[in-house]
Structures are given as C-alpha cells and as structure tokens.
C-alpha cells in the first residue's frame, strides 16, 4: 500500500503529458480510469444483484428508481471535478501552478457545499420526490430506505470522493485517482451481503445495501484525503485556504466547463427517470426489467467514459501548451479504442442477453423481457460513445458553450422527446428503441459541430 503513495515511483507529470509516446501516456491514464469506472458500475450492480437474490421484484424496482437520483448527486461532482480538473490541466500546460492550486481549493469547497445542499434537500422532500419518480405502494418504503443511506447520509463523501478523483487525475495521478474509486467499490461488494443477509433481519435487505454503499464511499473519501496528505509540500491539489482565491476568469472557466458537464449528466439521468416513469405505467415487472438492462448496458459505456476521463487531462494539457499534433493523436487513438470496445459489446450482448439478465433475477418473465430490451439497447453503444466523446473533447478545450450545446441538444432535443414520441406510437418497445433512433441523429450533429469548431492551428509540433 505504501508504494501507492510514493511519488518517486510514479512517472512525472512532464513525462506523462509531454515526453512519453501517446500510446504509453494514454495507457497510464486510461487503464486506472477504466478499471475504476467498471468497479463503480459493478458495485452499483452489486446492490441490484444482491437485492435480486431475494427474488422480490419490488425491491429490485425500488433500487432502480433511486439510481437516477444517485447519479444526479454525481453530476454535482462533475460541476466541481470536471470543471476544475480540466482547467487545472490547462493551467499546468501554461506553467501556471500557483493558479492551479487556487482552482483546486475552490473546486473542493464547491463540491462540499453543493453536495451538502443536495443531501439536505433530498431528505426534506423525500416523499414528493419518490412519488414523482413513480414509486408505488409496493416500492415506496424500499426506495426511501435506499435513498436515505446513499444520498442523504452518503451524499457529501460520495461527491467529494469523485471531485478528488477528477482533480488528482488532472495532474497525471490516474493510478491514485482510480485506486480510491476501486477501493470504495470493492468494499461495497464485500459489505453488501454482510449487512443484507447476516447483520440485518429479513425484510431489511434494501436498507443493508444502502448502508454498505454509504460506508464504502466514506472509506474511499478517507483514502483520497490520505493521498492528499502524502503529496508533500506545496501540492497542486489542496484544501489550504492559504493559496488564496482563484482569479475571476478561472472561476468563470470552472463553471463554463463544470455546468455543461453537470447539465449533461442531469439530462442523462432525467432520461433514465423518464424511462423508469414510462415503464412503470405498464407494470412493475417491466420496470424491474428495464432497471436491469440500464445497468448491464453501462459496462461498455463506463469503459468509454473511462477512456474519455483518461484522455481529457492529456488533451487539455496539449491544447494549452500548443502541441496540436499530440492533441490530435490523443483524440484519434482514444476514439478508435472506444469504438472497438463498443463493437465487441454488441456481439457479446446479442449472444448472451438472457444469461446476463438471469444473473440478476430468476423470475422467468422478467428475464425474458430484460433480454429483449438489452438486445435492442446495445445497438446504440457506439453512437452513445461518439456522442459523449465529442462533449469531453470540448470540455478539455474549455469550450463550455459548445459542450453545453451538444449535451443539451442530445438529451433535451433528441433523446427525451424521442421517448415520448416512440412510446406513443409503438408502446413499451418504442421506449427501448428510442436510444438508437435519437443518438443516430445526434452523432451526425456532433460530427458537424466538431469539424466546425475544433482548433485547427498547429502552434507546435513534436
């Protein structure tokens, strides 16, 4: 464990951002980010898996209802973490380390403030919130227990962990950034069955899953605080108020990128909420089935997000340093890798849709429905990757207005309206087909926007 914290044993910031071949730099940055994304997904799925072992579809449906709200709390981490992290990488590319320190402190306190406000608001307005999400008499109490643990009690450490992960990754410490997220995920996987089936009595399985998630995120947050302490004298990432306040322009740039990142995540989760809400109008089994599918489909999507997270600091640094060739090479290699992963996922999910669905619940009708849903939804994987990949590119450039435009158009103009349109025309399966339909249009728009607004000047070449 001590080796993780020894700065001398890791590549230097200059080596990662400037000297190593592109493939090596991407490997150093992407692999920990991808692994952490998969562990995050697995520990979110662990709750569904273990709750599914009760063979109670109402418990499964309840945890599915809370997932979008939990993800909305993570969008708050995007506001502070993505906005601050992208700017810190650009500041390092411009050799402005002191301003990078001030931005890191501002981002951390911003994350704490907004996550605390969200947790309190969720607790105060719990009943109307769950009713709006579509909780029924069968699912309300389970959903309340889960939300109380993972959002009200665990909101601040969860968001702070993700903000710290983004900021630490922005200075080239992708291994440490990933390790903290992995630690929290593995602990959750281990603690879930302990609290659900050993410590707590029958009927309290959902509460046990939520408590395990909260405890795991608290421990992950503690790990990141230890990483900060071990960074030594005058670290870039700091809570210290002595570094002073960032420049007004820096604050604007944090929000210019952070707000679009948060809005995109918010709209993404609103899409999931609407899917749950529309499915709930058919029956609870359809809601449970789509809840399982929305988790399974996240495997290749989370790999894609990990690729983007690992790429973004490298891209932001090269852009700010004026290294146009290295910047474009990062984009090309990362995009190719993401599309290969998406293609593989389509093949595997088409073949193994039924076994994957039955892994979460044994109810035959739910498994059959989830399998057919999955085989349709997976077709959108490469389209979804290309959509958020383009958004990450403009976030790295600091072009918040363009990333906000892309994110808003994708969800508010294409995806969400398509849910209602296709549901009205084709019913339940229209909901399932909406992702492929909407993202096909969105990818065309993203391609046009990228080629119109991408930086073209070759300021410096290797």
PyMOL commands that set and color helices and strands:
alter all, ss='L'
color gray80, all
select helices_A, chain A and resi 2-5+7-9+13-19+22-52+57-93+97-124+126-133+140-153+155-170+174-199+205-229+241-243+248-280+284-296+298-321+324-358+364-397+400-426+428-453
alter helices_A, ss='H'
color red, helices_A
deselect
rebuild
show_as cartoon
